[in-house]
């Protein structure tokens, strides 16, 4: 399952991040890595970007990135 | 001996608030990632030999944006005597990631857990000792906002700096991969603090369901921006009216008194018309600018600005702009200079360049003053006019963004906009107040220097001609000669008065000078502009042309090359000119040939449809492999580009 496919309010645990290295670095710096629990908070008016919650903070990420993050739904 | 202490930490964790408390200064704070883009140096207010350095926020030491690199370079090259790692106590895990990296630098480190008042309020227990033991560095709980423990913090940092350097926390973990680091941090963090949703977070979520609502979000954004302009125009205009009245009286009284003293005519004219008149003209817009700034400061500090970026990201991406370029644009609505500095948070050079090119299209405070004047003269003081300029600015950013996107140096767009959405905060009155104090100071220097010099110079040109001092006979002055030469440039805008071209030249130094100049030299505004449409076209020209000398200097510095800088000026002037011509042309059609308008609109729609269709066909059919959507450039067979 992809992070983008989660519905609002659903939780997931990241199992893979398939993005280019620079983006991966950025995601890591911001606190997203394999094993992190994330939940989808809301979609923006055009369904892109989406707001997610990870650890203690809220992030806006684009659809293109959210579609490359694989999660296991919990 | 003097000491340098650097403040390092994640963006938006309160470094600048701490810096302000420590040094007693009033640097701009906000509630989004990347308010501080340059390092700022101040003296500790209780000991002048201690220098405090406020660095831009960074998430890790290997980050790539300009502001983050600046912080890293400072730490590695300048080697401060001590580092204070500011940590947001309510967001521990991500903050500790940076701490782990900082430990490997081997510089004397103190951890300051900020927002401890926030922790107390939510009855969260923070085990600082555990943290201190693990990293082997002193840990202290502070509150930058409430000035709690900050002197103790400096004492600790100094003690640490003086001590002979003991090996800090260096383990394999600080060099490991992200997953390992986070596993370590999660483990540690669970022993330091029990995670729980804070009250502020809870309220933020409640408010965000409205502010960021999928349907209501964008209408709310437009309503907020309209209210900002409405309030600043109406209340500011009301207060400004009294200021104008005051200065008019002062100017009259001065003229009478000076005449009674028997001072020669030209000195009376210089003092009462040029000096007092110009100061009055500029000052009357001060209330409007101040209200605009106060409201923009509230939008930035509350955290709404970051939310606007979230709402509008998809929309602006159509034009090759996105997420991070929106914040500089929003900031530019207050002041373009600050807006251009804010572009430092953008990682990709092409997107940053584009933002610097386009953010002057947003109406800054000074431009708003010009619109207010035009609104009161031509449009019965309607607040819609200023607000419409704001939306015209947005449209032009979109249109010209879409045009620039086709050129290679602007093409690459940051595809992975990842931004933190901060917790909403009630802006502190103190911070907003100091923003205003800064603005008044800036305004006085600007009005006092640029506008004053420009108006005295203009007065000189206006009063002197080939035949010497020409008193009231403006048509014999040098200014008239210059203006008459230049006025042909603005004919296509429907602006036939020579005064307008002179005003624009004066306005290239600072936009406030436009109103000022028109007040000084224009006898009848209705002869300058053919009709209200041409006045509107003139306003559009003002909106899109470079705002002031200071913004040009900032753009030159940030673009980092004379070639780009010159290109930017040419680009902005050309776009201003073309948009103004189009507006005037539409105005003419509306006034003289109403029927033509419909056919014109139809023609435009058809043209757009054709262009769109061609693009669509081009994109879908590949000329090489017939299989991909690469158009002329095949995506599968790279070498065979036709």
Boltz contact constraints between the chains, C-beta under 6 A:
constraints:
  - contact:
      token1: [A, 23]
      token2: [B, 416]
      max_distance: 6.0
  - contact:
      token1: [A, 26]
      token2: [B, 418]
      max_distance: 6.0
  - contact:
      token1: [A, 28]
      token2: [B, 178]
      max_distance: 6.0
  - contact:
      token1: [A, 29]
      token2: [B, 59]
      max_distance: 6.0
  - contact:
      token1: [A, 29]
      token2: [B, 60]
      max_distance: 6.0
  - contact:
      token1: [A, 30]
      token2: [B, 59]
      max_distance: 6.0
  - contact:
      token1: [A, 31]
      token2: [B, 94]
      max_distance: 6.0
  - contact:
      token1: [A, 33]
      token2: [B, 178]
      max_distance: 6.0
  - contact:
      token1: [A, 33]
      token2: [B, 179]
      max_distance: 6.0
  - contact:
      token1: [A, 33]
      token2: [B, 182]
      max_distance: 6.0
  - contact:
      token1: [A, 34]
      token2: [B, 179]
      max_distance: 6.0
  - contact:
      token1: [A, 44]
      token2: [B, 310]
      max_distance: 6.0
  - contact:
      token1: [A, 44]
      token2: [B, 311]
      max_distance: 6.0
  - contact:
      token1: [A, 45]
      token2: [B, 214]
      max_distance: 6.0
  - contact:
      token1: [A, 45]
      token2: [B, 217]
      max_distance: 6.0
  - contact:
      token1: [A, 45]
      token2: [B, 218]
      max_distance: 6.0
  - contact:
      token1: [A, 46]
      token2: [B, 314]
      max_distance: 6.0
  - contact:
      token1: [A, 48]
      token2: [B, 314]
      max_distance: 6.0
  - contact:
      token1: [A, 49]
      token2: [B, 313]
      max_distance: 6.0
  - contact:
      token1: [A, 55]
      token2: [B, 93]
      max_distance: 6.0
  - contact:
      token1: [A, 55]
      token2: [B, 94]
      max_distance: 6.0
  - contact:
      token1: [A, 56]
      token2: [B, 91]
      max_distance: 6.0
  - contact:
      token1: [A, 57]
      token2: [B, 91]
      max_distance: 6.0
  - contact:
      token1: [A, 57]
      token2: [B, 420]
      max_distance: 6.0
  - contact:
      token1: [A, 58]
      token2: [B, 421]
      max_distance: 6.0
  - contact:
      token1: [A, 59]
      token2: [B, 420]
      max_distance: 6.0
  - contact:
      token1: [A, 60]
      token2: [B, 310]
      max_distance: 6.0
  - contact:
      token1: [A, 60]
      token2: [B, 419]
      max_distance: 6.0
  - contact:
      token1: [A, 60]
      token2: [B, 421]
      max_distance: 6.0
  - contact:
      token1: [A, 61]
      token2: [B, 418]
      max_distance: 6.0
  - contact:
      token1: [A, 62]
      token2: [B, 417]
      max_distance: 6.0
  - contact:
      token1: [A, 64]
      token2: [B, 415]
      max_distance: 6.0
  - contact:
      token1: [A, 65]
      token2: [B, 416]
      max_distance: 6.0
